[in-house]
Amino acid sequence: MECQECHMRPATLHFTKIVNGKKMEVHLCERCAKEKGEVMAGSNAFSIHNLLSGFLNFEQLTGQRENDPFSGDVQCPKCGLTYSEFAKIGKFGCAQCYRAFNHLLDPILRKVHAGNTAHTGKIPKRTGKNISTKRKIQSLKEELQYLIEREEFEKAAVIRDQIRALEKGGNEL
Amino acid sequence: MSLRQFIDQAVSPWMQGDGPDGDIVLSSRIRLARNLDDYAFPIMATVDQAKKAMEYIKDHLNGASYHGLGKFEWVEMSRLKPIEKRVLVEKHLISPNLAEDSNYSAALINETESISIMINEEDHLRIQCLFPGFQLNEALTLASGVDDWLEEMFNFAFDEQRGYLTSCPTNVGTGLRASVMVHLPALMITQRMNRIAPAINQFGLVVRGIYGEGSEALGNVFQISNQITLGKSEEDIVEDLRGVVMQLIQQEKAARRDLLSYSKIQLEDRVYRSYGVLKYSRVIHSKEAAKCLSDVRLGIDLGLIKGVSRNILNELMIITQPGFLQHYFKEALEPDERDVRRAILIRERIQMEENQ
């Protein structure tokens, strides 16, 4: 079978494409496939960074549909990096980039970190004090709920007092 | 300089001790990536911004000490010769990246070389702690302590939802890369590693050759590290890696026992042939050297070769690399010439053992 693009070389890549619900058989030679960007994942050796920027590009394409509130390129107000540049290099330019692109990041992080999008580890001791307190209150509240369900009211009262103390701004606990 | 003195300098003090499970786990490493909140990350920083960031860090850290670990030395990359940088890379104290892209980058290294803090690599700060043998928890405790110490001086880029913000999204969250270097000759000889490596990948861990990304496993030494940095606590990441490495140790030990009971004479033959190559060859490529060193080390671990110290593998793996070879012979060497010098160096080192 000859390549349907150049009609010169034999077709070596055969696949079925579905565009807007329409099924199409495609037969291409390797060179035309490369030119058309129809090379399939896995047929070439990809490095982790190609793969990563592949994810990012994909997200960008889906984000640029019409009527999409996120269409168009987003730019970081601090360092000037645009989302499409980020997609190309696979690196952020500064801390602010994370906030600027925040609405686009979940799918990427999910893919890179096995479905996770939120940090659950260490919090900086000095600058993260408020966050630590917030997390502590959250976990104490969960404990309180548990104790109430088991009707262990004496223990629950102790926890309640701890929560109150923390909420008053006492970071000592 | 005598070879002994050279080796003492080449092999970091932290590496000279024997750690727990040292017959299989050569070293444990923890790396934490941190960034300054107010500065553009190195990749986007202008020359001026990179310089400012480095000087800001230098002002706070130069000559500083971290309790009990002695003084740190500030090593600026632009002041080093290429060969000196290469030696630091071969000692795993800096990354190849830092050595190549040396504009306003530096490393802060403590006396025993167990802690190295890279400045202006992919992130502003990369804390690295190295321990001999299987000591991941110890390394994490130390790295976390260094992190707390640095955080007293610097405002780190941290987000409540995303955690520590890093230049590459593959490091965000904890910024933690935990890794161990393991010597697995018996799993390779018995071809069991082929089946184990893909299984390890399914745990979200990566298996690589010793010199980081994209390099093959020279001398049956592998690096195993975590890939996921977000959504798991530091302790859980380290614990998951530890669990898998414990399994690997068991598997390697079982394979060694099998080799000894089912094909002892073949194993002995292999080990002594390699010993012979190291002892008598006049030209030796780094690949062949790595293979023979691995065999000899296995022979020592199993008691087949007596009277040779176990450290010979660690030492020779380090000093027969191109950077150290040229450093020792004090001249630039073409690859062909290196193979000749490598053979000389190995013969000398083995001679030292036999004189003892």
HADDOCK unambig.tbl for C-alpha pairs under 7 A between the chains (distance, minus, plus):
assign (segid A and resid 79 and name CA) (segid B and resid 40 and name CA) 6.45 0.50 0.50
assign (segid A and resid 90 and name CA) (segid B and resid 168 and name CA) 6.61 0.50 0.50
assign (segid A and resid 91 and name CA) (segid B and resid 167 and name CA) 5.21 0.50 0.50
assign (segid A and resid 91 and name CA) (segid B and resid 168 and name CA) 4.63 0.50 0.50
assign (segid A and resid 91 and name CA) (segid B and resid 169 and name CA) 6.74 0.50 0.50
assign (segid A and resid 92 and name CA) (segid B and resid 167 and name CA) 4.74 0.50 0.50
assign (segid A and resid 92 and name CA) (segid B and resid 168 and name CA) 6.22 0.50 0.50
assign (segid A and resid 93 and name CA) (segid B and resid 40 and name CA) 6.03 0.50 0.50
assign (segid A and resid 93 and name CA) (segid B and resid 41 and name CA) 5.32 0.50 0.50
assign (segid A and resid 93 and name CA) (segid B and resid 43 and name CA) 6.40 0.50 0.50
assign (segid A and resid 93 and name CA) (segid B and resid 44 and name CA) 5.03 0.50 0.50
assign (segid A and resid 93 and name CA) (segid B and resid 167 and name CA) 6.52 0.50 0.50
assign (segid A and resid 94 and name CA) (segid B and resid 39 and name CA) 6.94 0.50 0.50
assign (segid A and resid 94 and name CA) (segid B and resid 40 and name CA) 4.58 0.50 0.50
assign (segid A and resid 94 and name CA) (segid B and resid 41 and name CA) 4.93 0.50 0.50
assign (segid A and resid 95 and name CA) (segid B and resid 37 and name CA) 6.21 0.50 0.50
assign (segid A and resid 95 and name CA) (segid B and resid 157 and name CA) 5.91 0.50 0.50
assign (segid A and resid 95 and name CA) (segid B and resid 165 and name CA) 6.15 0.50 0.50
assign (segid A and resid 112 and name CA) (segid B and resid 170 and name CA) 6.31 0.50 0.50
assign (segid A and resid 113 and name CA) (segid B and resid 228 and name CA) 4.95 0.50 0.50
assign (segid A and resid 113 and name CA) (segid B and resid 229 and name CA) 6.79 0.50 0.50
assign (segid A and resid 113 and name CA) (segid B and resid 230 and name CA) 5.99 0.50 0.50
assign (segid A and resid 116 and name CA) (segid B and resid 230 and name CA) 6.19 0.50 0.50
assign (segid A and resid 116 and name CA) (segid B and resid 231 and name CA) 5.15 0.50 0.50
assign (segid A and resid 117 and name CA) (segid B and resid 230 and name CA) 6.80 0.50 0.50
assign (segid A and resid 117 and name CA) (segid B and resid 231 and name CA) 6.53 0.50 0.50
assign (segid A and resid 118 and name CA) (segid B and resid 161 and name CA) 5.20 0.50 0.50
assign (segid A and resid 118 and name CA) (segid B and resid 162 and name CA) 5.21 0.50 0.50
assign (segid A and resid 118 and name CA) (segid B and resid 230 and name CA) 6.52 0.50 0.50
assign (segid A and resid 118 and name CA) (segid B and resid 231 and name CA) 5.39 0.50 0.50
assign (segid A and resid 119 and name CA) (segid B and resid 161 and name CA) 5.77 0.50 0.50
assign (segid A and resid 119 and name CA) (segid B and resid 162 and name CA) 5.05 0.50 0.50
assign (segid A and resid 119 and name CA) (segid B and resid 163 and name CA) 4.96 0.50 0.50
assign (segid A and resid 119 and name CA) (segid B and resid 173 and name CA) 5.09 0.50 0.50
assign (segid A and resid 119 and name CA) (segid B and resid 230 and name CA) 5.43 0.50 0.50
assign (segid A and resid 119 and name CA) (segid B and resid 231 and name CA) 4.76 0.50 0.50
assign (segid A and resid 120 and name CA) (segid B and resid 231 and name CA) 5.28 0.50 0.50
assign (segid A and resid 120 and name CA) (segid B and resid 232 and name CA) 5.80 0.50 0.50
assign (segid A and resid 120 and name CA) (segid B and resid 233 and name CA) 5.64 0.50 0.50
assign (segid A and resid 121 and name CA) (segid B and resid 174 and name CA) 6.12 0.50 0.50
assign (segid A and resid 121 and name CA) (segid B and resid 232 and name CA) 6.20 0.50 0.50
assign (segid A and resid 121 and name CA) (segid B and resid 233 and name CA) 3.94 0.50 0.50
assign (segid A and resid 121 and name CA) (segid B and resid 234 and name CA) 5.86 0.50 0.50
assign (segid A and resid 122 and name CA) (segid B and resid 174 and name CA) 6.80 0.50 0.50
assign (segid A and resid 122 and name CA) (segid B and resid 233 and name CA) 6.91 0.50 0.50
assign (segid A and resid 124 and name CA) (segid B and resid 151 and name CA) 6.99 0.50 0.50
assign (segid A and resid 125 and name CA) (segid B and resid 148 and name CA) 6.96 0.50 0.50
assign (segid A and resid 126 and name CA) (segid B and resid 152 and name CA) 6.74 0.50 0.50
assign (segid A and resid 131 and name CA) (segid B and resid 160 and name CA) 6.83 0.50 0.50
